[in-house]
Amino acid sequence: MLKSALAALLSPLLFLLFAAPAAAQFDSSEEPIDITSDRLEVFQEEKRAVFTGDVVAIQGEARLAAKKLVVHFDSVEDGEWGDIERMRAEGGVRYATPTEVATGQWAVYEAGARTITFHERVVVNRGDNVLRGAKLTVNVDTNQSVMESGSENGANGRVRGLFFTGGQNDPSEES
């Protein structure tokens, strides 16, 4: 269940922005997700688990890093955790594959709405291409994404994209 929520949180973002095949790595059902942190607190009554301190989640070549990851579940019965309702990564959130990187101060996956939202100083890189904004929302079902402006992202509070053409940004073409 954590695997499917992490897949929903991470895989569509960079695929949508750059149509990159590597972004599907967190969508793999074959490989486990390895989460490490300095500390794990489980709050059964509140149906949540909190990973803190250099949190790293890895699946294949995809990697999520943050200072904190809070996972909310819909139920806990007889020691069995239900489905994930919401996940929030906080503190210098960084998602990376071999060809792309997305960063923000915090990110939220909402299972009911099927959305992923990166917040504050959002930057997405693929090769030399760069997108910047204050907030990026991705609908997992429709694959629609919206980058929004804000005063904290620089560029006079506007969304900014820098795109190179002619294959200049394709890391696989480098020798």
N, C-alpha and C positions, 0 to 999 in steps of 0.2 A: 504494500500500500504506500509506503514511503517512497518506493521506487517510482511508482506511477505518478505521484505528486511531484517528485523532483523532475521527472521527465516532462510533465506538463509545465512546470515552472521554467525550465531552461531551454528545451529544444526549439520551440517555435521562434523565439526572439531573434536570433541571428539569421535563421533561415528566411524569415520574413523580410529582413532588412537587406540581405545581400544574396539571397537564393543560394546559400552555401550548403553543399552536401554534408560537410562535417558536423553541422549543427544537430543532426539527428542522433548523435551519440548518446545522449541521455534518454533516448527513446528505445534503446536496445533492451529487449527482454531477456537476452542471453547473459549479459554481464551484470554482476552485483554492483550496488552502490556502496562504497566504503566511506563512512563518515567518521572523522576523527575530530576531537576537541580536547581542551584541557579539562573540561568538566561537563557532566550531564546530570541535569536535575529532572526528575519525573514527578509530576503533580497529577496523580491519578484522579483525585476529586475534581480537578479543573480540566481534566482530559487534555493535558499538554505536556510536552517534553521540551526542555531548553538545553541546547548545546551552547557552551560559551568557551571563549579563549581559543583563538586561532582555529576556527572551525574550517574544515576542508572536507568537501564531498567530491569523490572521484568516481567516474564510471568510464571505463575505456580511456580515451585520451581527453575527455571533457572534465573540467575541474571548476567547482564553485568554492570560493573562499569568502569568509566574513568573520567578524568578531563574535557574532551571535546568530543562532538559528533557532527560532521558536516554531514548534509544530503543534497545531491544534487538531484534535481528533473529534469525530462526531459521537463516539461512545467508548466506554471501557466497561466490559462485563466479564467477571470471573478472570481477571488478569489479561484478557484479550483486548487489544486495541482495535477500534473500528477504523473507518476510512478517515483520511485527512480532509479536514474542512478548509484549513488555511495554514500557510507557512509564511513566516516573515524572516528575512535575512537582514541583519543590521550591521553597520560599521564597516565602511569601505568594501562593499560587496563587489566581487570580481568573478565573472564567468568567462572561462577561456577554453578554446579548442586550439588545435595546432594552427588554425588559420584566422581565428577571430577572437576578439575580446570585448566584453561589455562591462562597464562599471557604473556604479551609482552609490549613494550613501546608504540606501536601503531598498529592498524589493519585497513585494507581496504577491503570493499566489492565492487566489480565491477560487476554491473548487466549485462552489455554486454558480458563480458568475462566469467561470472558466476564463479568468483573466489573470495576466501577469503584469505587474506594474513596477517599473524601476523609478526611483525618486532621487532628486537633488543631484545636480551636476552629472547627468547621464551622458556617457560617452560610449559610442560603439565604433570599433575599429575592425577593418578587414583589409589587410595589406596597407596601402596608403590611404584608402578611403576612410573618412571619419564623419560621424554624425554626432552632434551635440544638442542637448536640450535639458530641460528641467525635469521632464516626466515622460516616460515611455510606457504606453499601455498596449498590450497585445491580447487579442481575443483568440484563445486557443482553438475554438471551433471554426471560426470564419477566416482565420489567418489575417485579419485586419489589424494593422498597427497604427498608432498615432503617437508622434513625438510632439510634445507641447513645449512652449517657451516659458521662461521665468527669469527673474532678475538674477538668480544665483548662477546661471550657466554661462555668463560672459556673453559675448557677441551682442551686446546691448539688449539682452533679454529675449533674443529671438532664436528660433531653431536654426542650426547651421549645418550644412552638409558640404563636404569637400569630396568630389568624386573624380577619379582619373579614368581615362578611357584608353582603349587600345591594348588591353591586357597588362597595363603597367602595374596593376594592383594584384595580380594573381600570383600568390607566393609559390604555387606549384610550377610556375614557369622559370623560377630562379635556378641558376645552375650552381 
